[in-house]
């Protein structure tokens, strides 16, 4: 896998983890048990997971749009797939 693709995937994962952690912490502060520990309901977990999925999808779509803007066609069944992808990544400055 190309180094820049791995870097982009790692960045997206880190952003998702940070946003998930922040969303969970913000939601959990409103529900505190008698012993002082925070609890998170299923609905809060679903909401934070949904937000993380939306952010990951937006990051992926933005990256794909950037590559397509620089000449990459994801719909082609061309045998030169890696070469065209790498050329688009190089042109995009990744």
Rosetta blueprint (number, residue, H / E / L):
1 X L
2 X L
3 X H
4 X H
5 X H
6 X H
7 X H
8 X H
9 X H
10 X H
11 X H
12 X H
13 X H
14 X H
15 X H
16 X H
17 X H
18 X H
19 X H
20 X H
21 X H
22 X H
23 X H
24 X H
25 X H
26 X H
27 X H
28 X H
29 X L
30 X L
31 X L
32 X E
33 X L
34 X L
35 X L
36 X L
37 X L
38 X E
39 X L
40 X L
41 X L
42 X H
43 X H
44 X H
45 X H
46 X H
47 X H
48 X H
49 X H
50 X H
51 X H
52 X H
53 X H
54 X H
55 X H
56 X H
57 X H
58 X H
59 X H
60 X H
61 X H
62 X H
63 X H
64 X H
65 X H
66 X H
67 X H
68 X H
69 X H
70 X L
71 X L
72 X L
73 X L
74 X L
75 X L
76 X L
77 X L
78 X L
79 X L
80 X L
81 X H
82 X H
83 X H
84 X H
85 X H
86 X H
87 X H
88 X H
89 X H
90 X H
91 X H
92 X H
93 X L
94 X L
